[in-house]
């Protein structure tokens, strides 16, 4: 009986007031105007640094290989690696 009375008289958690609301701007909006066109040599240097990193995922390594395969250098394939 004592446990039931303790359960029924227990108060809930106290509420906190919201004093301000902050937000973070989306990267997509800011990045559109700041996109820099890289030359082939700059792309190669960035990808060489990324490829030497042992924590690079297999999918990223395959994207780098696809970028250089058969002379088809499409920067859209490795765009995510160049932005980091």
C-alpha positions in Angstrom: 0.0 0.0 0.0 2.9 2.4 0.8 4.4 1.9 -2.7 1.1 2.7 -4.3 0.7 5.9 -2.3 4.3 6.9 -3.1 3.7 6.3 -6.8 0.5 8.4 -6.9 1.9 11.3 -5.0 5.2 11.6 -6.9 5.6 14.8 -8.9 6.7 14.8 -12.5 9.8 16.5 -13.9 10.1 20.2 -13.7 9.5 22.1 -16.9 12.1 24.5 -18.3 11.3 27.8 -20.1 12.5 28.4 -23.6 14.4 31.6 -23.5 15.8 31.8 -27.0 15.7 29.9 -30.3 18.9 29.5 -32.3 19.4 27.9 -35.6 22.2 26.9 -37.9 22.1 28.0 -41.6 22.1 25.3 -44.1 25.4 24.6 -45.8 23.7 24.3 -49.2 22.7 27.9 -49.2 26.0 29.3 -48.2 28.1 26.9 -50.4 26.4 27.8 -53.7 28.1 31.2 -54.0 31.4 30.0 -52.6 32.0 27.0 -54.8 35.5 27.2 -56.2 36.4 25.7 -59.5 39.5 23.6 -59.0 42.1 22.9 -61.6 43.1 19.3 -62.4 46.4 19.6 -60.5 44.6 20.9 -57.4 42.1 18.0 -57.6 44.9 15.6 -58.0 46.7 17.0 -54.9 43.6 16.8 -52.8 42.8 13.3 -53.9 46.4 12.1 -53.2 46.1 13.4 -49.7 42.7 11.7 -49.3 44.0 8.4 -50.8 46.9 8.3 -48.4 44.5 8.4 -45.4 44.0 4.8 -44.1 40.6 5.6 -42.7 39.2 6.3 -46.2 36.2 4.1 -47.0 36.1 1.6 -49.7 33.4 3.5 -51.6 35.5 6.6 -51.6 38.5 4.7 -52.9 36.4 3.3 -55.7 35.2 6.8 -56.5 38.8 8.0 -56.8 39.6 5.1 -59.0 36.5 5.8 -61.2 37.6 9.4 -61.5 40.9 8.4 -63.0 39.8 5.4 -65.0 39.9 5.4 -68.8 40.8 9.1 -69.0 37.3 10.2 -68.0 37.9 12.8 -65.3 34.4 13.7 -64.2 34.7 15.8 -61.0 31.1 15.1 -59.9 32.2 11.5 -58.9 34.6 12.8 -56.3 32.9 16.1 -55.4 32.1 15.0 -51.9 35.8 14.3 -51.2 36.8 17.7 -52.6 34.5 19.7 -50.3 35.8 18.2 -47.0 
